[in-house]
Structure formats: structure tokens, C-alpha cells
């Protein structure tokens, strides 16, 4: 399938050390390391209470943090309000405020104002509970606050709020494909433009969830850097360092941008998405899956990957992950000595927002004609081979147009690769918009509703006066299950329910492995907040004896272990299905509030 070029006409970001997209270039070009200790009060517990080794501990509080944003946003509201009441927006979680600020700033950077009926917004949102949801849930559970019917915390709400606050009428939803989320969002935004469902699309991602869970969870996974240093491609790299922030790009069909005389920052030539399917594990990258995403992007672009003159790598600073990525790249780029780099050496791992931040870095690099350095890689990974890891800035000189790629690979086997080109290198081609969608057949059903065990029980409940009632214990057949029972025991109910329904639905089918997607609608689960309550209890009940504290903590939720981190991971409901059924097409979770399921169906119909 060919890919009609898409223009990037606007950008905005709020990232560690960089309150704007232009400031990000200053960080990168000057070689700044923006990683530091957690801001005071961010974890709502004295870091000394949770720092250390062993269960319920994080061995570092270092990360890429956005500092001072909330006061700036309050000043922005006072002088430049949104369509929604300012007092309501001020009371929202900083996650929402990051989305509102960067979304509007990106549209303004693109010169867009006025009618938003043909403007949409698709972005990644790490659907772990936000800091606000964690604090609210704890207050309700411990009787300090009554439940509030107002939806202020769910993972699909930021997209709806952004649309309402800016008067957008196009597609608007959030998704979670873990660390690949923002490139997935950009791919889906390109689809919306190609199909004529919108004329302008905001695409990007935000990560501003409860940072204590992220730090402690990554330690439970043994993925966190023990030194607190983000060192992509270093031979002694010892893990990732989490980061937070938001970034957006504004996309238009290239022909429309040229006709309107828009400033074009860069051109998207192709996007490739895949899932590992049944890899070694959710946490172990699969070269085969990454290669499929890379190859798809370049094939859709109709370009030779060896013409790339820069690759912004995923490269999180985990020795296994970095080595796997280099092996994947050799399958696509061969022994071409392509310059490579990773923004994570400056900011840490932005998780959902990593891909869009890398895109902003590459766009700025093209504009300035400079390929920037990667920090902290004085002893390179032995898998580096012919690739040139840049230790200093250098002029971007190449034969032909400046062409680059951005990779993002996520837990759960999510892979994304984006091909970028400098403005003016390609002529716009008319986009063939389908006059009508081809009819799509529903060929199988699976359901787990209430106490029902299958679709037949659901149909019975719909057509009879009685029902089996609400769900109690949630079970799943172990026959043919590809996961250890302990992993399932430590998984959220939504993962188990969706997996059971999917297994029922596909039972009579023979699915094409590489061309079968998995799309699920789901939201952040407040039960995940129990871990934050567990870790903060020692501060709340200082002075209690150790036996009482341990019993109280265990009564809230058991200690967080590696299977529990995966079992609470918000993209895994889709990726557990991909792994169980060995499906290599894209798999991700969609958050659009009560429209989540129907949004998933619309995307599936289009794909």
C-alpha cells in the first residue's frame, strides 16, 4: 500500500528542560542532560521511605521531570482562556493541562485558527493512573473524600476535553501502545487525513501518570537504571530512566499544505506498525517484529532505507533492548554507516511520548542542518557495527534530500517506525480518498458479560427476563493458555475478560498472522492505585509496629512483583491477545470513554 506524503505544519512540546519545541533543540544541540531527582512533593511520600532495594522499593528517584509548568499554565489561563471554564481546567490533573497547552500551542504554531470542525486529535496517553487519580482514590478508600460522579481522571477524557476546549469536530481519542504510542497515533492521524475524515490532525502523546508507580514498577521489572543514568548504546548501560511530558505535531495532506502556503517543517513519507506476536515475553524485544515495522514503513514510502542519513533510535539504555534494536536495524539498513542517536540520553524515556519527541528532534535537526550528539556513550555497545553513534554535533551533509527515520518499540511487543524527509524533497500527490468503505463482515463473536461465560450466555441475558447477575470471581480456561497461571492471577480483570472473550471469538477461525490487528477499548483501572496506597501507608501510620504495617499493606494489595506490573499495564489487554494467538498486526488499547469500543470498531473497519 502506497503512502501519500503528509506535511508536519506545526509543533509544540513541554518536556524535561524544554518548555517548548524550540527549547528542545537548545537542549539537544547544547548536549544538556535534563535528568534529576524527583521534584519535592511529587511522590506524596518522603523518598527516603521508598528508596532502597527489594520489594516495594525503587532504587532511584532520578528521572526526566517537567518543572514549573502548573504556575505557567495558570498564568496562561488568566490571560488566554480556553472554551471551557478556566476554574474547571485549573482543578484538573496536570496531565490534562499538558494536553491542553501543547495541543493549542501546536495548532497556533501551524497558523490554524477559527473553524475546527475538520480538525481531529489522536494521541498516546499512558493509561496508568495519573497522580490526581491516585490521590483521589486513596482519599475515597480511607474516608477522607466522598466519591465524585464527575469523570476527571479516566484515560480517554483528555482527548474529549481537548476537543471541547478547542472546538474540534474531527476524530478525537487517546490510545495506549506503550512506548510506541505516539508513532501509532501519528500513523492513525495520517490515515484520517488520507481517508478525508479530517483536514488537519493533531497527533502526539502525553505521559504524566503517578511517577511513584512508574519508578517502583520498573524496578520490579528489573528495567530501571541502578545508577540513575540514561546511557543509550553504552556498553555498560544498566537500564532506563523514566521521563514525563507532552508533545504534538500538526499534520495536513502535503497537497493541502502547499496549496495553503503553509510552512512545512517536515514530510512523513511512511509509517510501519507491528506487534511481536508470540515473542519470548512481553518485556523481551523481538527482532522479527521490529524488522516488520521498519520494512513496512520504507515499503509504503517507496524508498530505499539505505538513503536515510539519520536514525533516531528507540534505545532506552537497556543492554538487551539496545542490542536487539541494532540487530533489527542491520536487517534493514545493512552495513551502511548511517549516523544514529537517541534523545533518551538527554531526557530519559518519555514512554508514550518518546516517538513524538524523537520526531521533533529530527525535524529541528533538518531545519538547522545539524546531526546532534548522543550523550554518555563513550564506551559503545559492541553490537554497534557500522552504525555511527555521534559523540559530537556534525553538519548534516548527504547526497540527496535529508531523510531520516524514527523508531519506537514498546512493552507488549508494539513496534513503530516512521520515515521523515525534509521539506521540498517530494512533490505532493493527490490523495485517493475512498468514495465508500467496503462492506465488512462480522464473522465471530466472543463475550464475557456479568456472570456469563460466553456469547451464548450474553445472548440469553438479552432475550430473557432473567440473567446470571453480576460477575463474581473471574476465571479462564487453562487449556491452551500461553501464560503461567501466576501471571493471570496478578492481572487486572479487564485483561482476563478480554482474553477469554477473544479466545472464544477466534476459536473457529484461521487468522493471517501478520495481517491481524487487535484493538480493544478500555480505560485506566482505579484499582491500580492500591499500590500507591500500599507504599504511602508507612508515612500515614508512622509509629505503628512493623507487623501491623505489613498486615495493613497486604490488606490493601499484595506486594508488586514483575507479573503484577505487566498485569496492570494498560496496553497489555490488547497485547496479551496478540501474544496468546501469535498475531503480528498492530495491537493497542483505545481510550475514548463510552465510545472506546465503537472507536475500535471504526478503526478495524478502516484497516
C-alpha positions as CSV (number, residue, x, y, z in Angstrom):
1,X,0.0,0.0,0.0
2,X,1.5,3.4,-1.0
3,X,1.6,6.3,1.3
4,X,0.7,9.8,0.2
5,X,3.1,12.3,1.8
6,X,1.8,14.1,4.9
7,X,3.2,17.5,6.0
8,X,4.1,18.5,9.5
9,X,3.0,22.1,9.7
10,X,3.0,22.8,13.5
11,X,4.6,21.5,16.7
12,X,4.6,22.1,20.4
13,X,6.1,20.3,23.4
14,X,6.6,20.5,27.2
15,X,9.4,18.2,28.1
16,X,12.2,18.0,30.8
17,X,14.3,21.1,30.5
18,X,12.3,22.2,27.4
19,X,9.1,24.2,27.8
20,X,8.7,24.4,24.0
21,X,9.7,22.6,20.8
22,X,12.3,25.3,20.1
23,X,13.7,24.9,23.6
24,X,14.1,21.1,22.9
25,X,16.6,21.9,20.1
26,X,18.6,24.0,22.6
27,X,18.7,21.1,24.9
28,X,19.8,18.7,22.2
29,X,22.3,20.9,20.4
30,X,24.0,22.1,23.6
31,X,24.2,18.5,24.9
32,X,22.3,19.1,28.1
33,X,21.4,16.2,30.5
34,X,18.0,17.1,31.9
35,X,17.7,14.2,34.3
36,X,17.5,14.9,38.1
37,X,15.8,13.9,41.3
38,X,12.0,13.9,41.7
39,X,10.6,17.4,42.5
40,X,9.7,17.9,46.1
41,X,6.3,16.5,46.9
42,X,5.8,14.8,43.6
43,X,5.5,11.3,45.2
44,X,3.4,12.5,48.2
45,X,5.8,10.5,50.4
46,X,9.3,11.1,51.6
47,X,11.6,9.5,49.0
48,X,13.6,8.0,51.9
49,X,10.6,5.9,52.8
50,X,10.6,4.1,49.4
51,X,14.2,4.3,48.2
52,X,16.2,1.1,48.5
53,X,16.4,-2.4,47.2
54,X,13.9,-5.2,47.5
55,X,10.1,-5.3,47.3
56,X,8.1,-2.1,47.5
57,X,11.2,-0.1,46.8
58,X,12.7,2.0,44.0
59,X,16.5,2.2,43.8
60,X,16.4,5.7,42.3
61,X,14.2,8.8,42.3
62,X,16.0,10.2,39.2
63,X,14.0,11.0,36.1
64,X,13.3,13.5,33.4
65,X,10.8,15.8,35.1
66,X,8.8,18.8,33.9
67,X,9.3,21.6,36.4
68,X,7.3,24.7,37.0
69,X,4.6,24.0,34.4
70,X,1.5,24.3,36.6
71,X,2.1,28.0,37.6
72,X,2.8,28.9,33.9
73,X,-0.5,27.2,32.9
74,X,-2.4,29.2,35.5
75,X,-1.0,32.4,34.1
76,X,-1.9,31.2,30.6
77,X,-5.5,30.6,31.6
78,X,-5.8,34.0,33.2
79,X,-4.7,35.9,30.0
80,X,-5.8,33.4,27.3
81,X,-8.7,31.2,28.3
82,X,-10.0,28.1,26.5
83,X,-13.6,27.5,25.5
84,X,-14.1,25.5,28.7
85,X,-14.4,27.4,32.1
86,X,-11.0,28.2,33.5
87,X,-11.8,27.3,37.1
88,X,-12.7,23.8,35.9
89,X,-9.4,23.4,34.0
90,X,-7.4,24.7,36.9
91,X,-8.8,21.9,39.1
92,X,-7.7,19.1,36.7
93,X,-4.7,16.9,36.9
94,X,-1.5,18.3,35.3
95,X,-1.8,15.6,32.7
96,X,-4.9,17.3,31.2
97,X,-3.3,20.7,31.4
98,X,-0.2,19.5,29.5
99,X,-2.5,18.2,26.7
100,X,-4.5,21.4,26.5
101,X,-1.4,23.7,26.5
102,X,0.6,21.7,23.9
103,X,-2.4,20.9,21.7
104,X,-3.4,24.6,21.4
105,X,0.2,25.7,21.1
106,X,0.8,23.3,18.2
107,X,-2.3,24.5,16.3
108,X,-1.2,28.1,16.8
109,X,2.3,27.2,15.6
110,X,0.7,25.9,12.4
111,X,-1.2,29.1,11.9
112,X,-4.6,27.4,12.4
113,X,-7.4,29.4,14.0
114,X,-11.1,29.5,13.7
115,X,-13.2,26.6,12.4
116,X,-12.2,23.3,14.0
117,X,-14.9,21.1,12.5
118,X,-12.5,19.3,10.2
119,X,-9.7,19.1,12.9
120,X,-9.1,16.0,14.9
121,X,-6.8,14.8,17.7
122,X,-5.3,11.4,18.2
123,X,-2.6,10.9,20.9
124,X,-1.0,8.4,23.1
125,X,-1.8,8.5,26.8
126,X,-0.1,6.2,29.3
127,X,-3.2,4.9,30.9
128,X,-1.7,4.1,34.3
129,X,-3.5,6.2,37.0
130,X,-2.4,9.8,37.0
131,X,-1.2,11.4,40.2
132,X,-4.6,13.0,40.6
133,X,-6.5,9.7,40.3
134,X,-4.1,8.1,42.8
135,X,-4.6,10.8,45.4
136,X,-8.4,10.8,44.8
137,X,-8.7,7.0,45.1
138,X,-6.7,7.0,48.3
139,X,-8.9,9.8,49.8
140,X,-12.1,7.8,48.9
141,X,-10.8,4.5,50.3
142,X,-9.7,6.0,53.5
143,X,-12.8,8.0,54.1
144,X,-11.4,11.5,53.5
145,X,-13.5,12.2,50.5
146,X,-16.8,11.0,49.1
147,X,-17.0,9.5,45.6
148,X,-17.5,12.1,42.9
149,X,-19.5,11.3,39.8
150,X,-17.7,13.8,37.7
151,X,-15.2,12.0,35.4
152,X,-11.9,13.8,35.9
153,X,-9.4,11.0,35.7
154,X,-10.1,8.4,33.0
155,X,-7.6,8.0,30.2
156,X,-9.9,8.9,27.4
157,X,-11.1,12.1,28.9
158,X,-8.1,14.3,27.9
159,X,-8.9,13.8,24.2
160,X,-12.5,14.7,24.7
161,X,-11.6,17.7,26.8
162,X,-9.1,18.9,24.2
163,X,-11.7,18.7,21.5
164,X,-14.3,20.5,23.6
165,X,-11.8,23.2,24.7
166,X,-10.6,23.9,21.2
167,X,-13.8,23.3,19.3
168,X,-12.5,20.3,17.3
169,X,-15.0,18.2,15.4
170,X,-12.8,15.6,13.9
171,X,-11.8,12.2,15.3
172,X,-10.6,12.6,18.9
173,X,-9.4,9.8,21.1
174,X,-6.4,8.5,23.1
175,X,-4.6,5.2,22.7
176,X,-2.0,3.2,24.6
177,X,0.6,1.2,22.7
178,X,3.2,1.6,25.5
179,X,6.4,3.2,24.3
180,X,5.2,3.2,20.6
181,X,2.1,5.1,21.3
182,X,2.9,8.5,19.8
183,X,4.0,6.9,16.5
184,X,0.9,4.8,16.4
185,X,-1.1,8.0,16.9
186,X,0.7,9.7,14.1
187,X,0.1,6.7,11.9
188,X,-3.7,6.7,12.6
189,X,-3.8,10.5,12.1
190,X,-2.2,10.1,8.7
191,X,-4.9,7.5,7.9
192,X,-7.6,10.0,8.9
193,X,-6.1,12.6,6.5
194,X,-5.7,10.0,3.7
195,X,-9.4,9.0,4.1
196,X,-10.6,12.6,4.1
197,X,-12.2,12.2,7.6
198,X,-10.3,15.3,8.6
199,X,-8.2,18.1,7.0
200,X,-6.0,18.8,10.0
201,X,-4.9,16.4,12.7
202,X,-3.1,16.9,16.0
203,X,-1.0,13.8,16.9
204,X,1.4,13.1,19.7
205,X,1.4,11.8,23.2
206,X,1.4,12.7,26.9
207,X,2.9,10.9,29.9
208,X,2.2,12.3,33.3
209,X,1.0,9.3,35.4
210,X,1.7,8.6,39.0
211,X,5.5,8.7,38.9
212,X,6.0,6.6,42.1
213,X,4.3,3.7,40.4
214,X,6.4,4.1,37.3
215,X,9.7,4.0,39.3
216,X,8.7,1.2,41.6
217,X,7.2,-0.8,38.7
218,X,10.3,-0.5,36.5
219,X,12.4,-1.7,39.5
220,X,10.1,-4.7,39.9
221,X,10.7,-5.4,36.2
222,X,14.5,-5.0,36.7
223,X,14.4,-2.4,33.9
224,X,15.3,0.7,35.9
225,X,18.9,2.0,35.8
226,X,20.6,1.3,39.1
227,X,22.9,4.3,38.6
228,X,20.1,6.7,37.6
229,X,21.9,7.4,34.3
230,X,20.3,7.2,30.9
231,X,23.0,5.8,28.6
232,X,21.7,4.5,25.3
233,X,24.1,2.3,23.4
234,X,26.7,2.4,26.2
235,X,28.4,-1.0,26.7
236,X,27.6,-0.8,30.4
237,X,24.1,0.7,30.2
238,X,22.2,-0.6,33.1
239,X,18.6,0.3,32.4
240,X,16.2,3.1,31.6
241,X,15.4,6.3,33.4
242,X,11.7,7.4,33.2
243,X,10.7,10.8,32.0
244,X,7.4,12.8,31.6
245,X,6.0,15.4,29.2
246,X,3.8,16.0,26.2
247,X,4.4,16.7,22.5
248,X,2.2,17.3,19.5
249,X,2.7,17.8,15.8
250,X,0.0,19.2,13.4
251,X,-0.4,17.2,10.2
252,X,-2.0,18.0,6.9
253,X,-2.1,16.4,3.5
254,X,1.0,17.8,1.7
255,X,-1.0,19.0,-1.3
256,X,-3.3,21.0,1.1
257,X,-0.4,22.4,2.9
258,X,1.3,23.6,-0.3
259,X,-1.9,25.0,-1.6
260,X,-2.5,27.0,1.5
261,X,1.1,28.3,1.6
262,X,1.8,26.6,5.0
263,X,5.2,26.5,6.5
264,X,6.2,22.8,6.2
265,X,8.6,21.6,8.9
266,X,9.0,18.0,7.6
267,X,7.2,15.4,5.5
268,X,6.1,12.0,6.7
269,X,6.8,9.5,3.9
270,X,5.7,6.3,5.6
271,X,4.7,4.7,8.9
272,X,5.1,1.0,9.8
273,X,3.3,-0.7,12.7
274,X,3.5,-4.3,14.0
275,X,3.4,-6.5,17.1
276,X,5.8,-9.2,18.0
277,X,3.0,-11.7,18.4
278,X,4.2,-14.7,20.5
279,X,7.7,-13.5,21.3
280,X,9.9,-14.6,24.2
281,X,7.9,-12.4,26.6
282,X,6.2,-9.1,26.8
283,X,9.4,-7.5,28.0
284,X,11.8,-9.1,25.6
285,X,12.1,-7.3,22.2
286,X,11.8,-9.5,19.1
287,X,14.0,-8.6,16.2
288,X,11.5,-10.2,13.7
289,X,8.7,-7.9,14.9
290,X,10.8,-4.8,14.8
291,X,12.0,-5.6,11.3
292,X,8.4,-6.0,10.0
293,X,7.6,-2.5,11.2
294,X,10.7,-0.9,9.7
295,X,10.3,-2.7,6.4
296,X,6.6,-1.7,6.2
297,X,7.4,2.0,6.7
298,X,10.1,2.0,3.9
299,X,8.0,-0.1,1.5
300,X,5.0,2.2,2.0
301,X,7.2,5.2,1.3
302,X,8.6,3.6,-1.8
303,X,12.1,4.4,-0.7
304,X,15.4,2.6,-0.2
305,X,16.2,2.6,3.6
306,X,19.9,3.0,2.7
307,X,19.1,6.5,1.6
308,X,18.5,7.5,5.3
309,X,21.1,9.9,6.7
310,X,20.0,9.8,10.3
311,X,18.1,7.3,12.5
312,X,16.6,8.4,15.8
313,X,16.6,5.1,17.7
314,X,14.4,3.8,20.5
315,X,17.5,2.9,22.5
316,X,16.3,3.1,26.1
317,X,19.7,2.2,27.7
318,X,18.9,-1.4,28.5
319,X,21.7,-3.6,27.2
320,X,19.3,-6.3,25.8
321,X,17.0,-3.8,24.2
322,X,19.7,-1.7,22.6
323,X,21.5,-4.8,21.2
324,X,18.2,-6.1,19.7
325,X,17.5,-2.8,18.0
326,X,20.9,-2.7,16.4
327,X,20.4,-6.2,15.1
328,X,17.0,-5.2,13.7
329,X,18.5,-2.2,12.0
330,X,21.1,-4.3,10.3
331,X,18.4,-6.3,8.7
332,X,17.0,-3.1,7.1
333,X,20.0,-0.8,6.6
334,X,22.7,-3.4,6.1
335,X,26.2,-2.2,6.7
336,X,25.5,1.3,5.7
337,X,27.3,3.7,8.1
338,X,24.2,5.6,9.0
339,X,24.5,8.2,11.8
340,X,22.3,7.2,14.7
341,X,21.3,8.8,18.1
342,X,18.8,8.7,20.9
343,X,17.1,11.6,22.7
344,X,16.8,9.5,25.8
345,X,20.4,10.4,26.6
346,X,19.2,14.0,27.2
347,X,15.7,13.5,28.7
348,X,15.3,9.9,29.8
349,X,12.5,7.6,28.5
350,X,9.2,9.5,27.9
351,X,7.4,6.2,27.3
352,X,4.2,7.1,25.4
353,X,5.7,10.5,24.2
354,X,9.1,9.1,23.2
355,X,8.3,8.8,19.5
356,X,6.9,12.3,19.0
357,X,9.8,13.8,21.0
358,X,12.2,12.0,18.7
359,X,10.3,13.3,15.7
360,X,10.6,16.9,17.0
361,X,14.3,16.4,17.4
362,X,14.7,15.1,13.9
363,X,12.6,18.0,12.4
364,X,14.8,20.5,14.2
365,X,17.9,18.7,13.1
366,X,16.8,19.0,9.5
367,X,16.0,22.7,9.9
368,X,19.4,23.5,11.4
369,X,21.3,21.2,9.1
370,X,23.0,19.5,12.1
371,X,23.1,15.9,13.3
372,X,23.3,16.1,17.1
373,X,25.3,14.2,19.6
374,X,24.2,11.4,21.9
375,X,25.4,11.7,25.5
376,X,27.0,9.2,27.8
377,X,28.1,6.6,25.2
378,X,31.9,6.9,25.4
379,X,32.1,3.1,25.5
380,X,29.8,1.9,22.7
381,X,27.7,-1.2,22.7
382,X,29.6,-3.9,20.8
383,X,26.6,-4.6,18.6
384,X,27.0,-1.1,17.0
385,X,28.9,-2.4,14.0
386,X,28.9,0.0,11.1
387,X,26.4,2.4,12.5
388,X,27.9,5.8,13.5
389,X,26.8,6.9,17.0
390,X,27.5,10.6,17.1
391,X,29.6,11.9,20.1
392,X,29.6,15.5,18.8
393,X,27.3,17.6,16.6
394,X,28.2,17.5,12.9
395,X,26.9,19.2,9.8
396,X,24.1,17.2,8.1
397,X,25.7,16.8,4.7
398,X,24.3,14.0,2.5
399,X,23.8,13.0,-1.1
400,X,20.2,13.8,-2.0
401,X,17.5,15.1,0.4
402,X,17.8,14.9,4.2
403,X,15.9,11.7,5.1
404,X,15.6,10.1,8.5
405,X,13.7,7.5,10.5
406,X,12.3,7.4,14.0
407,X,11.8,4.1,15.9
408,X,9.7,3.4,18.9
409,X,9.3,-0.1,20.4
410,X,7.1,-0.8,23.4
411,X,6.4,-3.4,26.1
412,X,3.9,-5.9,24.9
413,X,5.7,-6.2,21.5
414,X,4.5,-2.9,20.0
415,X,6.7,-1.7,17.2
416,X,6.6,1.5,15.1
417,X,8.9,3.1,12.6
418,X,8.4,6.5,10.8
419,X,10.2,7.8,7.7
420,X,10.7,11.6,7.6
421,X,12.0,13.8,4.8
422,X,13.0,17.5,4.6
423,X,10.5,19.9,3.0
424,X,10.7,20.3,-0.7
425,X,12.2,16.9,-1.5
426,X,9.0,15.4,-2.8
427,X,6.0,16.7,-4.8
428,X,2.6,16.4,-3.4
429,X,0.4,13.7,-5.0
430,X,-3.4,13.7,-5.0
431,X,-4.7,11.6,-2.2
432,X,-7.1,8.9,-3.4
433,X,-10.0,9.1,-0.9
434,X,-12.4,6.2,-0.9
435,X,-15.9,7.1,-2.0
436,X,-17.2,4.4,0.3
437,X,-16.0,1.8,2.7
438,X,-16.1,-1.8,1.6
439,X,-18.6,-3.9,3.5
440,X,-17.1,-5.6,6.5
441,X,-18.5,-8.8,7.8
442,X,-18.7,-9.9,11.5
443,X,-17.5,-13.5,11.4
444,X,-17.4,-14.5,15.0
445,X,-18.3,-13.3,18.5
446,X,-17.0,-13.7,22.0
447,X,-18.4,-12.3,25.2
448,X,-17.8,-12.3,28.9
449,X,-20.6,-10.1,30.5
450,X,-21.6,-10.3,34.1
451,X,-21.6,-13.8,35.4
452,X,-21.9,-15.2,31.8
453,X,-19.3,-17.5,30.5
454,X,-19.6,-16.9,26.7
455,X,-21.6,-15.2,24.0
456,X,-24.5,-17.7,24.3
457,X,-25.0,-16.6,27.9
458,X,-24.9,-12.9,26.9
459,X,-27.5,-13.6,24.2
460,X,-29.7,-15.4,26.7
461,X,-29.5,-12.5,29.1
462,X,-30.6,-10.1,26.3
463,X,-33.6,-12.2,25.3
464,X,-34.8,-13.4,28.6
465,X,-36.3,-11.8,31.7
466,X,-33.6,-13.1,34.0
467,X,-29.8,-13.0,33.9
468,X,-26.9,-14.7,35.6
469,X,-26.4,-11.5,37.5
470,X,-23.2,-9.5,38.2
471,X,-19.8,-11.1,37.8
472,X,-18.1,-12.7,40.8
473,X,-14.8,-14.5,40.5
474,X,-13.4,-14.2,37.0
475,X,-12.0,-17.4,35.6
476,X,-10.3,-18.5,32.4
477,X,-9.6,-22.0,31.0
478,X,-6.0,-23.0,31.4
479,X,-6.3,-25.3,28.4
480,X,-4.0,-23.9,25.7
481,X,-3.2,-20.9,27.7
482,X,0.3,-19.4,26.8
483,X,0.9,-17.7,30.2
484,X,1.7,-19.1,33.6
485,X,-1.3,-19.2,35.9
486,X,0.5,-16.9,38.3
487,X,0.7,-14.2,35.6
488,X,-3.0,-14.4,35.1
489,X,-3.7,-14.3,38.9
490,X,-1.8,-11.0,39.1
491,X,-3.6,-9.4,36.1
492,X,-6.4,-6.9,36.1
493,X,-9.8,-8.3,35.5
494,X,-10.1,-6.4,32.2
495,X,-7.1,-8.3,30.8
496,X,-8.6,-11.7,31.8
497,X,-12.1,-10.9,30.5
498,X,-10.9,-9.6,27.1
499,X,-8.5,-12.6,26.7
500,X,-11.4,-15.0,27.4
501,X,-13.7,-13.3,25.0
502,X,-11.1,-13.2,22.3
503,X,-10.3,-16.9,22.6
504,X,-13.9,-17.7,22.2
505,X,-14.3,-15.5,19.2
506,X,-11.3,-16.8,17.2
507,X,-11.8,-20.5,18.1
508,X,-13.4,-21.4,14.7
509,X,-11.1,-19.1,12.6
510,X,-7.7,-19.3,10.9
511,X,-6.3,-15.8,11.1
512,X,-3.5,-14.5,8.9
513,X,-0.7,-13.9,11.5
514,X,0.9,-10.7,10.1
515,X,-2.3,-9.1,8.9
516,X,-4.5,-9.5,12.0
517,X,-4.8,-6.5,14.3
518,X,-6.0,-6.5,17.9
519,X,-8.0,-3.4,19.0
520,X,-9.6,-3.1,22.4
521,X,-11.4,-0.2,24.1
522,X,-10.5,0.1,27.8
523,X,-9.7,2.7,30.4
524,X,-7.4,3.3,33.3
525,X,-8.3,1.0,36.2
526,X,-8.5,2.8,39.6
527,X,-7.6,-0.5,41.4
528,X,-4.0,0.1,40.2
529,X,-4.0,3.0,42.7
530,X,-3.9,0.4,45.5
531,X,-0.1,0.1,45.0
532,X,0.4,3.8,45.7
533,X,-1.7,3.5,48.8
534,X,0.4,0.5,49.9
535,X,3.7,2.4,49.5
536,X,2.4,5.6,51.2
537,X,0.9,3.8,54.2
538,X,4.1,3.8,56.2
539,X,4.1,7.6,56.1
540,X,0.5,7.8,57.1
541,X,0.9,5.4,60.0
542,X,4.3,6.3,61.2
543,X,4.9,4.9,64.7
544,X,2.9,1.7,64.2
545,X,4.8,-1.6,64.7
546,X,6.2,-3.4,61.8
547,X,3.8,-6.4,62.0
548,X,0.8,-4.1,61.9
549,X,2.1,-2.2,58.9
550,X,2.8,-5.3,56.9
551,X,-0.6,-6.7,57.6
552,X,-2.2,-3.4,56.7
553,X,-0.3,-3.1,53.5
554,X,-1.1,-6.7,52.4
555,X,-4.8,-6.0,53.1
556,X,-4.7,-3.1,50.6
557,X,-2.9,-5.1,47.9
558,X,-0.1,-7.7,47.8
559,X,3.5,-6.6,47.1
560,X,4.1,-5.6,43.5
561,X,6.1,-8.2,41.5
562,X,7.1,-8.4,37.9
563,X,3.9,-10.3,36.7
564,X,1.8,-7.7,38.6
565,X,3.4,-4.8,36.7
566,X,2.6,-6.5,33.4
567,X,-0.8,-7.5,34.7
568,X,-1.6,-3.8,35.4
569,X,0.0,-2.4,32.3
570,X,-2.8,-0.6,30.3
571,X,-1.8,-1.7,26.8
572,X,-1.5,-5.3,27.7
573,X,-5.2,-6.2,27.4
574,X,-4.6,-6.0,23.6
575,X,-1.1,-7.4,23.6
576,X,-2.0,-10.4,25.7
577,X,-4.4,-11.4,23.0
578,X,-1.7,-10.8,20.3
579,X,0.7,-13.0,22.2
580,X,-1.8,-15.7,23.0
581,X,-2.9,-16.0,19.4
582,X,0.5,-15.1,17.8
583,X,-0.8,-12.2,15.9
584,X,1.7,-9.8,14.3
585,X,-0.5,-6.9,13.2
586,X,-0.7,-3.8,15.4
587,X,-2.3,-4.2,18.8
588,X,-3.3,-1.4,21.1
589,X,-5.8,-0.1,23.6
590,X,-8.1,2.8,22.7
591,X,-9.5,5.2,25.3
592,X,-12.5,7.2,24.2
593,X,-14.7,7.0,27.3
594,X,-18.0,5.3,26.4
595,X,-17.0,5.5,22.7
596,X,-13.9,3.3,23.2
597,X,-15.4,0.1,21.8
598,X,-17.1,1.8,18.8
599,X,-13.9,3.7,18.0
600,X,-12.0,0.4,18.0
601,X,-14.6,-1.0,15.5
602,X,-14.3,2.1,13.2
603,X,-10.5,1.7,13.1
604,X,-10.8,-2.0,12.4
605,X,-13.3,-1.4,9.6
606,X,-10.9,1.1,8.0
607,X,-7.8,-1.1,8.4
